[in-house]
Amino acid sequence: MNTIYESIFSHRSIRKYKNQKIPEEVLDRILEAGTRASSSGNMQPYSIIVTTDISLKQELFPLHFEQSMVLDAPVLITFCADFNRMRKWLALNDAPENFDNMMSFLIGMIDATLVSQNVALAAEAEGLGICYMGTTLASNKDISRVLKLPKHVVPVVGFSLGYPDESPALRDRLPLKAIVHANTYQDYTSKDILEHYKEKEVSGMKRYKSDPELKKMIEQYQAENLAQVYTKVKYTKESHQKYSKDVLECLFEQGFTN
Ligand SMILES: Cc1cc2nc3c(=O)[nH]c(=O)nc-3n(C[C@H](O)[C@H](O)[C@H](O)COP(=O)(O)O)c2cc1C
């Protein structure tokens, strides 16, 4: 097994997987490692849905915007904020059920995300690869239906999991000095911003232009630089407004807006 630093510093998202089953004991070990993450009040307000069933994956495929890893990876994991279990326990003990509001959802979301990253690191230490899918949140209303989630359970993050069948290059990160602030927030000058994003601009644009589909979109939307790729092509105002509305509807339906 790798040390934690080896795993962290060699992380790359894996989008191609071998047709190789994950042994049950390995899966159990990484999920157990997930549950060792810190948890708000140690309530563990989350659930982990492990999907291996091909017909379910086929149902999830369009909801994950037809990303190939949904079908190709042996396992798909959906981490959900979950106060259903806790509320049932409270009810059985004549305790007020609470936890049907936005604050509860956010607490569950934080905990579920912490668990997911623990599972990701443990998986990578076992030689497995993962790729998070933001579509878990964007499509959380429909995914809730497919995964038969009861009220007070909402999908927040998810990833594909399996043995890597590719070895992509490490992706860039902003330099530490762009991220870390000493004591209080030091706001950025234009010069700072251009300096911090200089490398990203080059490596990011190179990466997007090497993907034929994205290259076509870059040309179609006339994105002249990486910043424009982000908000003219990938994360448009319209798409984010739609996802915001969908996520709010899901929270409403799942009982987190009281
Ligand atoms: C919350 C979240 C959602 C993501 N969603 C997707 C996704 O839907 N599809 C995808 O291919 N990669 C997705 N990624 C992976 C990122 O694109 C990837 O982490 C980033 O480009 C950095 O690359 P690296 O993980 O190889 O270092 C997601 C990552 C996160 C954290």
The ligand as an ORCA input file, in Angstrom:
! r2SCAN-3c Opt
* xyz 0 1
  C     -17.093     17.702     -7.222
  C     -16.357     17.285     -8.465
  C     -17.065     17.010     -9.621
  C     -16.404     16.554    -10.756
  N     -17.144     16.212    -11.856
  C     -16.538     15.661    -12.921
  C     -17.306     15.152    -13.992
  O     -18.548     15.216    -13.981
  N     -16.661     14.578    -15.031
  C     -15.310     14.458    -15.057
  O     -14.781     13.907    -16.036
  N     -14.532     14.913    -14.057
  C     -15.120     15.489    -12.973
  N     -14.380     15.913    -11.900
  C     -12.926     15.737    -11.921
  C     -12.194     17.035    -12.178
  O     -12.344     17.394    -13.533
  C     -10.735     16.816    -11.812
  O     -10.616     16.530    -10.440
  C      -9.896     18.069    -12.135
  O      -9.888     18.309    -13.512
  C      -8.458     17.895    -11.657
  O      -7.898     16.736    -12.252
  P      -7.297     15.571    -11.372
  O      -8.385     15.055    -10.476
  O      -6.831     14.510    -12.355
  O      -6.152     16.148    -10.599
  C     -14.998     16.414    -10.760
  C     -14.285     16.731     -9.603
  C     -14.945     17.159     -8.474
  C     -14.161     17.470     -7.223
*
